[in-house]
């Protein structure tokens, strides 16, 4: 009487190895990927280093469509220092994925900022200072938009970005079918 060997077919072994590889690559991809380019949704992004943590909440994609001179669009976003006992000396807000084919710098932006403690709570109050940026043409390439002032622990900087198609007082038909698209990042 021959003893039966416990053996698996090469197909079962191959499928098992493939399944393990897919699980490992899926977990690794999920760990290293963050897709935060959804429009018209609040996104909460936390940036952490050893002693620093900034929380960004806002829509980082282009804020909409401007169709005629004097139209403007507004988008708000916040940056909060969630570090433990650390004042962050500064952070950068930058334009990325810029696609601007508007002629004569007729799309401009203005960035304003208010600094709050207890942001979003009934005890919210203006606390400290933060800076914005006066009217500036939307860039045609990726570039730094703004470097913030310092931000203390548990302070939230609320930014308001207003993008305007300026009215020159003359015919601006040369900008028909032109567009501006960009995203913002916090570094």
C-alpha positions as CSV (number, residue, x, y, z in Angstrom):
1,X,0.0,0.0,0.0
2,X,1.5,3.3,-1.1
3,X,1.3,6.3,1.1
4,X,-0.3,9.4,-0.5
5,X,1.9,12.5,-0.5
6,X,0.4,15.8,0.5
7,X,0.9,17.9,-2.6
8,X,-0.8,20.9,-4.1
9,X,-1.2,21.5,-7.8
10,X,1.0,24.2,-9.3
11,X,-2.1,26.2,-10.1
12,X,-3.1,26.4,-6.4
13,X,0.4,27.4,-5.4
14,X,0.5,30.0,-8.2
15,X,-2.8,31.5,-7.2
16,X,-1.7,31.7,-3.5
17,X,1.5,33.5,-4.4
18,X,-0.4,35.9,-6.6
19,X,-2.9,36.6,-3.9
20,X,-0.1,37.4,-1.4
21,X,1.6,39.7,-3.9
22,X,-1.7,41.6,-4.6
23,X,-2.5,42.0,-0.9
24,X,1.0,43.3,-0.1
25,X,1.0,45.8,-3.0
26,X,-2.5,47.0,-2.2
27,X,-1.6,47.7,1.4
28,X,1.6,49.4,0.4
29,X,-0.2,51.5,-2.2
30,X,-2.9,52.6,0.3
31,X,-0.3,53.5,2.8
32,X,1.7,55.8,0.5
33,X,-1.1,57.3,-1.6
34,X,-3.4,60.2,-0.8
35,X,-5.7,61.5,-3.4
36,X,-7.0,64.9,-2.3
37,X,-8.0,66.5,-5.6
38,X,-11.8,66.1,-5.3
39,X,-13.6,69.4,-6.1
40,X,-16.3,70.9,-4.0
41,X,-15.7,68.7,-1.0
42,X,-13.9,69.5,2.2
43,X,-10.6,67.6,2.5
44,X,-8.8,67.1,5.7
45,X,-5.1,66.6,5.3
46,X,-2.7,66.2,8.2
47,X,1.0,66.9,7.6
48,X,3.2,65.5,10.3
49,X,6.9,65.5,11.1
50,X,8.6,64.6,14.3
51,X,7.7,67.8,16.2
52,X,5.3,69.5,13.8
53,X,1.8,68.8,12.7
54,X,-0.3,71.1,10.4
55,X,-3.9,70.2,9.5
56,X,-5.2,71.5,6.3
57,X,-8.9,71.7,5.6
58,X,-10.3,73.0,2.3
59,X,-10.7,72.5,-1.4
60,X,-7.3,72.6,-3.0
61,X,-8.5,72.4,-6.6
62,X,-9.5,75.2,-8.9
63,X,-12.5,76.9,-7.4
64,X,-14.9,77.1,-10.4
65,X,-15.5,78.9,-13.6
66,X,-15.4,82.7,-14.2
67,X,-17.1,83.6,-17.5
68,X,-17.0,87.4,-17.8
69,X,-15.0,90.4,-16.6
70,X,-15.7,91.5,-13.0
71,X,-16.8,87.9,-12.0
72,X,-15.0,86.4,-9.1
73,X,-15.0,83.2,-7.1
74,X,-14.1,82.6,-3.5
75,X,-12.7,79.6,-1.7
76,X,-11.9,79.2,2.0
77,X,-9.4,76.9,3.6
78,X,-7.8,76.5,7.0
79,X,-4.4,75.5,8.3
80,X,-4.2,74.5,12.0
81,X,-1.1,73.8,14.1
82,X,-1.9,70.6,15.9
83,X,1.7,70.1,17.2
84,X,2.5,69.5,20.8
85,X,3.9,72.6,22.4
86,X,5.5,73.9,19.2
87,X,5.2,77.1,17.4
88,X,5.7,76.6,13.6
89,X,7.9,79.5,12.3
90,X,6.2,79.4,8.9
91,X,4.8,77.3,6.1
92,X,4.4,77.8,2.3
93,X,1.2,77.9,0.2
94,X,2.1,77.1,-3.4
95,X,0.4,76.9,-6.8
96,X,0.8,73.5,-8.5
97,X,-0.6,71.9,-11.7
98,X,-1.0,75.4,-13.1
99,X,-2.6,75.8,-16.5
100,X,-3.2,79.5,-17.3
101,X,-3.7,80.6,-20.9
102,X,-5.4,84.0,-20.0
103,X,-3.8,86.9,-21.9
104,X,-2.6,90.1,-20.2
105,X,-2.7,88.7,-16.6
106,X,-6.4,89.5,-16.4
107,X,-7.1,86.8,-13.8
108,X,-5.9,88.0,-10.4
109,X,-6.1,86.6,-6.9
110,X,-6.2,88.1,-3.4
111,X,-5.5,86.0,-0.3
112,X,-6.7,87.2,3.1
113,X,-6.1,85.5,6.5
114,X,-7.5,85.6,10.0
115,X,-5.9,83.8,12.9
116,X,-8.3,82.1,15.4
117,X,-8.1,80.1,18.7
118,X,-10.8,77.5,19.3
119,X,-11.7,77.6,15.6
120,X,-15.2,76.2,14.9
121,X,-16.2,76.1,18.6
122,X,-18.6,78.5,20.4
123,X,-15.5,80.0,22.1
124,X,-13.8,80.8,18.8
125,X,-12.0,84.2,18.8
126,X,-9.5,86.1,16.8
127,X,-6.0,85.4,18.3
128,X,-2.7,86.4,17.0
129,X,-1.9,87.5,13.4
130,X,-1.5,86.1,10.0
131,X,-0.7,87.6,6.7
132,X,-2.3,87.4,3.3
133,X,-1.4,88.7,-0.1
134,X,-2.7,91.7,-2.1
135,X,-4.1,91.5,-5.6
136,X,-1.6,89.5,-7.8
137,X,-1.9,88.0,-11.2
138,X,-2.6,84.2,-11.2
139,X,0.8,82.6,-12.3
140,X,1.3,80.7,-15.5
141,X,3.6,78.2,-13.9
142,X,3.9,76.4,-10.6
143,X,5.2,78.8,-8.0
144,X,5.1,79.9,-4.4
145,X,1.9,81.9,-3.6
146,X,2.6,82.9,0.0
147,X,4.8,82.2,3.0
148,X,2.9,82.4,6.3
149,X,3.8,84.1,9.5
150,X,4.4,81.8,12.5
151,X,1.5,79.8,13.8
152,X,1.3,78.8,17.5
153,X,0.0,75.5,18.9
154,X,-3.8,75.0,18.5
155,X,-4.1,78.2,16.4
156,X,-6.0,78.0,13.1
157,X,-5.3,80.3,10.1
158,X,-8.4,80.8,8.0
159,X,-7.6,81.8,4.4
160,X,-10.0,83.3,1.9
161,X,-8.8,83.1,-1.7
162,X,-10.7,85.4,-4.2
163,X,-9.9,84.9,-7.9
164,X,-11.2,87.7,-10.2
165,X,-11.4,88.3,-13.9
166,X,-10.6,92.0,-14.0
167,X,-12.5,94.4,-16.2
168,X,-10.1,96.5,-18.3
169,X,-12.8,98.8,-19.6
170,X,-12.2,97.7,-23.1
171,X,-13.1,94.7,-25.3
172,X,-11.7,91.5,-23.8
173,X,-12.9,89.0,-26.4
174,X,-9.3,87.7,-26.9
175,X,-9.8,85.8,-23.6
176,X,-12.9,83.9,-24.8
177,X,-12.4,80.1,-24.5
178,X,-9.3,80.6,-22.3
179,X,-9.0,79.0,-18.9
180,X,-7.2,78.9,-15.6
181,X,-6.7,75.8,-13.6
182,X,-4.5,75.2,-10.5
183,X,-4.2,73.5,-7.2
184,X,-2.8,74.7,-3.9
185,X,-0.5,72.8,-1.6
186,X,0.8,73.5,1.9
187,X,4.4,72.8,2.5
